[in-house]
């Protein structure tokens, strides 16, 4: 059986700072340096451990405000993971559409107000977008293609008043794993070395 939301209940316990507000993006077939080049990012530092990204991300926000956005990247097999503490570059069409050209991109985001988004793109085509908190409202070129998988990973797709809103963030992790084959673990995120930089905000 594939991943489910219960496989990712560790996220808020093991990485509470990141879990409070994050954007995670997986892109296939690029190197970390190649991905930063696509984003036009400036190198800033190398950091080990996802929670250690919080301070440089905060410092970048203080320095650049919304003109440039902090990104931290690391290779996981043939994929590159982009971690944005309190960031949202992985939700912007002007960033993720060109970033997905010739490959697959999957991202999910949540902020401190529980606003959340999930994106799946193949070669510039937005296949699926929805808010994990409201998974019955979907758009994209294939909004219903993963309905059964969404149920299996833990999304409640019933449209009645008794719909469950539990573990929707964790279900987003499991759906991303289904689309990428990448299993994120606390050990992986806590021991990875990230190349960090700041990328220009599209339109900024």
N, C-alpha and C positions, 0 to 999 in steps of 0.2 A: 504494500500500500504506500502511496506517496505521502508527502509531508502534509500535516494538518496544523491548525492554529495551536494545538497543544504542544507542538514541537518548539514553539517560539515563546512560551510563557516566561522564559528566562530573561527576555530583553529588558523589561522595566526593572527587574531585580539586579541584574548584573551590570547594566549600563544605564543607570537612572538619569544621569545628566544628558546623555544623548537621546534617551527615550522621551524626554520632555518635549523636545522639538527637533526634528531631524528631516533630512531627505537622503535617501539611499538610491543610487542609480547603478545599474549593471549594464555594461556595454561589451559586446562580444568582438573579439578579434583585434583589439587595439592594445598597444602597450601603454603603461601609465604616462610615459613622456608623449606618446602620440596623441593620447586623449587630451592632455593639457595643451598641446599645440592646437588641436581642433578648437578648443575653447579660447585660445589666445591668452592663456594664463601666464602669469609671471611666477617664477619659482620663489618660494618663501622659506621653506625649511623641511626637514625630515623629522617625523614624530613616530614613536612606537606606542601603540595602544590607542583605541578609539576614544576613551575618556580623556586622554591627554590632548585630544584635538580641541577640547572646549576652550581652553585659554587662548591659543592662537586664533581661533575663530572669533572669539570676542574681541581680541585686539585688532583683527582685520576690520571688524564692523566699526569699532571706534575710530579707526584711521580713515576708512573709505566710505562709511555709511552705506548707501545703496548703489554707489557708483561701481564698486568692484565687489565680487562675492568670493568668499573663502571656499576652497575645494581641497579635499584630501583624497588621494587615489592610491590604490594598491592592486597588484595583480592577483587573481585567483584562477589558476589554470589558464584557460583561453579567454577569460573574462577580466575586465577591469571594474573594480568597485569604486564608486565615488561616494564619499561620506561628507555630508554638509551638516554640521551641528547648527541648528537654528537657521538653516538655509533653505533655498527654494529654487535654485537654478535648474534642478532636474524636473521642475514643473512648467517651465517656460517654453512655449512652442518655438520661439526664436533660437533657443539653445538646443532642445532635444531633437527637433526635426533634422537639422543638419548633422547633429552628432550621431544620429541613427543611420545616416546614408550608407548603404552597402552592408548593413549589419542589423543586429537586433538590439533594442534598448528597452529596459524595464526599470521603472522607478516608482517609488512610493514615498509619501511625505505626510508628516503630521506636525502641526504647530501647537503652541501652548493652549490655544483655544479649542483644541480637538478638531480643527478644520483639517481634512485629509484628502489625499488624491492618490490614484494609482494609474499608471500609464504603461501601455505596451505598444511599441512601434517597431515595424520592420521596414527598413530601407526608406525612411521618410514617411511611411504610411502609418497614421495613428489607428491601430487596430482596435484598441479598447481603452476607454477612460471612464472612471467612476470614482465616487467617494466611498471608501470602505465603510463609513458609518451608514451610508445609504446605498447599498449595493444593487438595489432593484432599479435604480436610475442610471443607465449606462449610455455611452455614445461611442462613436468610432466607426470604422469600416466593417467591423465584425463584433458588434456589441453582445451578441448572444452565443458566440462560438464556444465560450468557456463556461457556460451556465452550470453544467454538471460538475465541472472541476471546481467552480466556485463553491458549490454546495459541499463537495467532498472536503475541501480544505477548511470549511467552517463558517462560511457566510450564510446568514439566514436570509433567503430570498423570498420569504413569505411577505405579503403586502398587507397583513392585518395588524391590529393594534397589539398583538402579542409577539411581534417580531423581536428576536433577541439582538441586543447591541453589544454583547460580550465578545471579547477577543477579536474584534474586527481588525485591530492593528496587527495582531499576531497572524490572522488569516491572510493579510496582505503579504507578509513575509512568506507564508506557505505558497501562495499563488505565484509570487516571484520565483520561488524555487522550482515550481512546476514549469515555468516558462524558460528558465535558464539552466536548470540542473545544478545550480550552485546552492549548497547548503551552508548558510551562515551559522556559525556557532560562536558562543562567547569566547572560547579559546582563540579562534581565528581572529576575531575582531580585537581582542585584547593583546595579541602578540604580533599582529601585522605591523610592518613599517610602512608609513604613508608618506608619499611625496606631496607636499602641500604648496598651494599657490593661491593667487587671487586672479579671478577671471572677470573681464568686463561684463557688467550687466547688459543684456541685450537692450538696445535703445537708450542705455544710460550714458 
